[in-house]
Amino acid sequence: MNMTTEEKRNFRITGMTCATCAMTVEKALKKVEGVKFAAVNLATETAFVLLEKDVPQRVLEEAVERVGYGVTYESQENFEARRYRASKRNVIFAWSITVPLMLLMFLHMAGYHISWFYYAETIASALVIFIAGKQTIKGAWIALSHFHANMDVLVFLGSLTSLITALLASVGLFETSFGSIGAMIMSIHLTGRFIESRLRDKASKEVKALLKLKAQEARVITEDGKEILMPIEAVKQGFLIAVKPGERIPADGEVAEGVSSVDEAMITGEPMPVLKKSGDKVTSGSLNLSSFLKVRVTQVGEDTFLSQMISLIQEAQGSKIPIQALADRITNVFVPIVTFLALLSGVLWAFNVEEWGSFLNHAKQILPWVIESRDPLSVGVFAFVTTIVIACPCALGLAIPMALITGTNKAMRQGLIIRNAEAIQTTKDVGVVIFDKTGTLTLGSPKVVEHNLTEEVANIVGNLESLSNHPLGKAIAELKKGDVEINDFEEIVGEGIRGTARGQSYLVGRPENPQRYRQLLEKGYTVVEVMRDGSILGYIGVFDPIREDSFEVVRRLKSMGVDVVLATGDGEGTAKVVASELGIKDFYWGVRPDDKVNIVRHYQGAGKKVMMTGDGMNDAAALKAADVGVAMGSGTDLAIDSADVVILNGGASKVVDLIEISKETFSVIRQNLAWAFGYNVIAIPLAMSALLHPIIAEGAMALSSISVILNSLRIKSV
């Protein structure tokens, strides 16, 4: 069965340990017929798939399993808790053996030769590598058996090579034993992975907090007035549910009875509670604070605002930005190249130790960890192990997704839902911000301040406008005093509305000759003209106050070097008043939806990145045409496909927040990439030169990944 629309799926991948693993799974998913796009995020351990036709989930699972990894639908909280317990056990077990082994090694090196040391070293290292490190070995086997290499392969090769030297030394076939180093490599690796996973879990705590807002049960009120506690999956549209003070609202709905303050901070980013009364909409996950409410359910399951919000955030965090392509290309060839370099360094040292030995002698006077033995095989193994364990693409693989996670989380806390991760990279370069007026720079709650209609006509117009979703329509709908049957209703985007009432055709919308209402327009009013059967009956003057924060927004954008443009469908007088008060030099009036697209193209033609900010209805085409489209709105606007970013609550000030978050996030991405590249550029030559110790190499490798994560977490506080 062909799908009429593209379907998006998110699911968790198990068994990944580094960027190479993520790329392997991603390639496998892209090969599935019907998959239009796939992205696998190492930081969140999730896959995002865009399907162009119906593909059974089992087919996607099999594609993942064929390359050695798995899919789980276990809750994130349970999955992380189970992983934490297993990691903790392995770290404790590894160090409980490695620490005594290190003490024996130091005694042995100090001259207290223990005849059975090599045997003890072999057994102890084997326990650490094969028991504590069994997941690492499994990861290495999965990679090698599917003809690719990952971080586990590097760590396992290094530790196994070290173990073999201990085994050979115990039977007199090798001069220097690195067995203790093998145990230490694995122990440090497991410790680094443990710390890394805890930090990654911490980075995604905002999304986990949203998941916790999802109710498991709802108190449903039956027809006879009784309350039944019912699983949320069983709740349907139209059900009446009871919400007591202190409880979270389990589903989207409308207040049927009661008045209470509701905390929507986790959803909208606004800290102040909102007063809800009969007829007001409430969203799942918000907290009822003060009084008992009865709520009529309007949306359930995946259609609820909270579910859509979580899905959009996970989708953005799982997607990729253009700069990721560079990191992916490097990661794809990194492990094979490093393995080759490690083998090359080992062979070169083994065959040239006599000629190069003086270099090591001089180096040891400065660096005490440089190997003392001049046995060719010992030095060769030393260089091989050091090179193989220091070079890991993990930091490179985490550099971008970790910054994206913290950036999108910060945006969410400020009431911004980033639907398209590419907006994070593009927004920092925005040179022009085009604002729609109503609901963007103004409050979006206009009021009728003047009209010259008869009571009967005003009532008909009020009935007509009650069918419109436009902010002006909602204001004019207040003229409605009684019900009038409306037929042939039509909303003409950018023009107005028309319909038939009492056998006569009405057109309510943009004036044919705005100059007729010059005096009203000069006051900053928006004028709506009313026509019946082609004749003008009168006008309605509507005023929408400018938001207090709009003045500061324009000032801050200008200070950033960003040009501010106003594009409104209102007349010249209204546009001029608003632009003048806000200090906006470039403004356009009387524009239709296609005009806004042309305005966007005009500034793009001048070589500037353009952000379009509008209400998401009349501005849909312009939002899509702009480099970054920002929709102002509410929960219903989450479904707007034309917008890259949705502002849940608040005004134009969120645009400044978005630009600042983009700059912060991309600054951290640059720092992460610089650290990941710089670390390897310096560390690999040192390791190949036998100037690093394997233990220092493994510690530096673990530290590189941890430092990238810690740097990404700074976005929360900057």
CORCOR-V929250 format. One record per residue. N is the residue number from 1. SS is DSSP state (~ for helix, > for strand, _ for the rest). Layout:
n:ss
N:SS
N:SS
This chain:
n:ss
1:_
2:_
3:_
4:_
5:_
6:_
7:>
8:>
9:>
10:>
11:>
12:>
13:>
14:>
15:_
16:_
17:_
18:_
19:~
20:~
21:~
22:~
23:~
24:~
25:~
26:~
27:~
28:~
29:~
30:~
31:_
32:_
33:_
34:_
35:>
36:>
37:>
38:>
39:>
40:>
41:>
42:_
43:_
44:_
45:_
46:>
47:>
48:>
49:>
50:>
51:>
52:_
53:_
54:_
55:_
56:_
57:~
58:~
59:~
60:~
61:~
62:~
63:~
64:~
65:~
66:~
67:_
68:_
69:_
70:>
71:>
72:>
73:_
74:_
75:_
76:~
77:~
78:~
79:~
80:~
81:~
82:~
83:~
84:~
85:~
86:~
87:~
88:~
89:~
90:~
91:~
92:~
93:~
94:~
95:~
96:~
97:~
98:~
99:~
100:~
101:~
102:~
103:~
104:~
105:~
106:~
107:~
108:~
109:~
110:_
111:_
112:_
113:_
114:_
115:_
116:_
117:~
118:~
119:~
120:~
121:~
122:~
123:~
124:~
125:~
126:~
127:~
128:~
129:~
130:~
131:~
132:~
133:_
134:~
135:~
136:~
137:~
138:~
139:~
140:~
141:~
142:~
143:~
144:~
145:~
146:_
147:_
148:_
149:_
150:_
151:~
152:~
153:~
154:~
155:~
156:~
157:~
158:~
159:~
160:~
161:~
162:~
163:~
164:~
165:~
166:~
167:~
168:~
169:~
170:~
171:_
172:_
173:_
174:_
175:_
176:_
177:_
178:_
179:~
180:~
181:~
182:~
183:~
184:~
185:~
186:~
187:~
188:~
189:~
190:~
191:~
192:~
193:~
194:~
195:~
196:~
197:~
198:~
199:~
200:~
201:~
202:~
203:~
204:_
205:~
206:~
207:~
208:~
209:~
210:~
211:~
212:~
213:~
214:_
215:_
216:_
217:>
218:>
219:>
220:>
221:>
222:_
223:_
224:_
225:_
226:_
227:>
228:>
229:>
230:>
231:>
232:~
233:~
234:~
235:_
236:_
237:_
238:_
239:_
240:>
241:>
242:>
243:>
244:_
245:_
246:_
247:_
248:>
249:_
250:_
251:_
252:>
253:>
254:>
255:>
256:>
257:>
258:_
259:_
260:>
261:>
262:>
263:>
264:_
265:~
266:~
267:~
268:~
269:_
270:_
271:_
272:_
273:_
274:>
275:>
276:>
277:_
278:_
279:_
280:_
281:>
282:>
283:_
284:_
285:_
286:_
287:>
288:>
289:_
290:_
291:_
292:_
293:>
294:>
295:>
296:>
297:>
298:>
299:>
300:_
301:~
302:~
303:~
304:_
305:~
306:~
307:~
308:~
309:~
310:~
311:~
312:~
313:~
314:~
315:~
316:~
317:~
318:~
319:_
320:_
321:_
322:_
323:_
324:~
325:~
326:~
327:~
328:~
329:~
330:~
331:~
332:~
333:~
334:~
335:~
336:~
337:~
338:~
339:~
340:~
341:~
342:~
343:~
344:~
345:~
346:~
347:~
348:~
349:~
350:~
351:~
352:~
353:~
354:~
355:~
356:~
357:~
358:~
359:~
360:~
361:~
362:~
363:~
364:~
365:_
366:_
367:_
368:_
369:_
370:_
371:_
372:_
373:_
374:_
375:_
376:~
377:~
378:~
379:~
380:~
381:~
382:~
383:~
384:~
385:~
386:~
387:~
388:~
389:~
390:~
391:_
392:_
393:_
394:~
395:~
396:~
397:~
398:~
399:~
400:~
401:~
402:~
403:~
404:~
405:~
406:~
407:~
408:~
409:~
410:~
411:~
412:~
413:~
414:_
415:_
416:>
417:>
418:>
419:_
420:_
421:_
422:~
423:~
424:~
425:~
426:~
427:~
428:_
429:_
430:>
431:>
432:>
433:>
434:>
435:>
436:_
437:~
438:~
439:~
440:~
441:~
442:>
443:_
444:_
445:_
446:_
447:>
448:>
449:>
450:>
451:>
452:_
453:_
454:_
455:~
456:~
457:~
458:~
459:~
460:~
461:~
462:~
463:~
464:~
465:~
466:_
467:_
468:_
469:_
470:_
471:~
472:~
473:~
474:~
475:~
476:~
477:~
478:~
479:~
480:_
481:_
482:_
483:_
484:_
485:_
486:>
487:>
488:>
489:>
490:>
491:>
492:>
493:_
494:_
495:_
496:>
497:>
498:>
499:>
500:>
501:>
502:_
503:_
504:>
505:>
506:>
507:>
508:>
509:>
510:>
511:_
512:_
513:_
514:~
515:~
516:~
517:~
518:~
519:~
520:~
521:~
522:~
523:_
524:_
525:_
526:>
527:>
528:>
529:>
530:>
531:>
532:>
533:_
534:_
535:>
536:>
537:>
538:>
539:>
540:>
541:>
542:>
543:>
544:_
545:_
546:>
547:_
548:~
549:~
550:~
551:~
552:~
553:~
554:~
555:~
556:~
557:~
558:~
559:~
560:_
561:_
562:_
563:>
564:>
565:>
566:>
567:>
568:_
569:_
570:_
571:_
572:~
573:~
574:~
575:~
576:~
577:~
578:~
579:~
580:~
581:~
582:~
583:_
584:_
585:_
586:>
587:>
588:>
589:_
590:_
591:_
592:_
593:~
594:~
595:~
596:~
597:~
598:~
599:~
600:~
601:~
602:~
603:~
604:~
605:~
606:_
607:_
608:_
609:>
610:>
611:>
612:>
613:>
614:>
615:_
616:_
617:_
618:_
619:_
620:~
621:~
622:~
623:~
624:~
625:~
626:_
627:_
628:>
629:>
630:>
631:>
632:>
633:_
634:_
635:~
636:~
637:~
638:~
639:~
640:_
641:_
642:_
643:_
644:_
645:>
646:>
647:>
648:_
649:_
650:_
651:_
652:_
653:~
654:~
655:~
656:~
657:~
658:~
659:~
660:~
661:~
662:~
663:~
664:~
665:~
666:~
667:~
668:~
669:~
670:~
671:~
672:~
673:~
674:~
675:~
676:~
677:~
678:~
679:~
680:~
681:~
682:~
683:~
684:~
685:~
686:~
687:~
688:~
689:_
690:_
691:_
692:_
693:_
694:~
695:~
696:~
697:~
698:~
699:~
700:~
701:~
702:~
703:~
704:~
705:~
706:~
707:~
708:~
709:~
710:~
711:~
712:~
713:~
714:~
715:~
716:~
717:_
718:_
